[in-house]
Amino acid sequence: WNGKPYHSLDFELKSRFGQKVYKIALDGRMTCPNRDGTLGTRGCIFCSRGGSGDFAENHLLSVSEQIASGQKKLAAKTKCRKFIAYFQAYTNTYAPVSYLRPLFMEAILHPDIVVLSVATRPDCITPEILTLLSELNEIKPVWIEFGLQTIHDETAAFIRREFSLSCYEQAVAELKHRNIAVVTHVILGLPGETTEQILETVDYVAHSGISGVKLQLLHVLSDTDLADYYAAHPFPVFSMEEYCDFIVTCLEHLPPSMVVHRITGDGPRKLLVAPLWSTDKKRVLNTIHKRLRERDTYQGADFT
């Protein structure tokens, strides 16, 4: 897979579309039931004011204008001509279908967009939204991204996720039934979790039938409740060496068909409290790939 011993997103996209494809992060001007008072007012404990959409385009622009802005920024470093429209900020199915349809249609019908990716919550997938997503999936591929983060109830309560594992399972089953791809986010390094517990989550995700996974290093960002907790109760975070070794172990637990969308993650430099080493993403990725080459288990392994 492009010289990597796992099924990388880059390989998947080049195989499907014959060229490199980049994401453009969009803001659909939505909120979240964990912020508007329905389930809570402060969101998940790690979530920034931008609703995890700190790299998204300006929400005051139309979808087409946001795409054009993203293309202009990427043109400075790549000649990429095809893009993923990634609705990233907050919960992107937390609105009536009458609002969502024109928003998503504008993105998916754009000639340079090849995939519509929607970050949302499993408790915000209604029958009406499933019908809309199925309609969109007939036009171009649709990916639904869920922030599961952990399978452990105690940790889920601590991070204020506010949906159950059974809710996630039901949403995944409904989407799979409609041939809509699901990408699940897992945070590595949540406070109080052991490496064994993290691997239990990875194992669960590996056998859940989803199509893709994001393995996300925990970032402590300023102006979040997690940052306040970290200041009052400092908890251990991965060192770079520990993380690079551990991510290799996580990858060994995944089936070869599962597309790995992320193996580390980006935290905005101006917001990042810890771990500060993660800002050097190139060094982190190079170290991970070096670890992968060094592991004997990747020589002829079948990952089953």
Secondary structure, DSSP 8 states (H G I E B T S, - for coil): -TT-SS-BHHHHHHHHHSS-EEEEEE--S---TTTSSSS-SS-STT--TTTT-TT---TTS-HHHHHHHHHHHHHTT----EEEEEE-SS-TT-S-HHHHHHHHHHHHTSTTEEEEEEEE-GGG--HHHHHHHHHHHTTS-EEEEEEEE-S-HHHHHHTT--S-HHHHHHHHHHHHHTT-EEEEEEEET-TT--HHHHHHHHHHHHTTT-SEEEEEE--EETTSHHHHHHHHS------HHHHHHHHHHHHHTS-TTSEEEESS----TTTEEE-GGGG-HHHHHHHHHHHHHH-GGGSS----
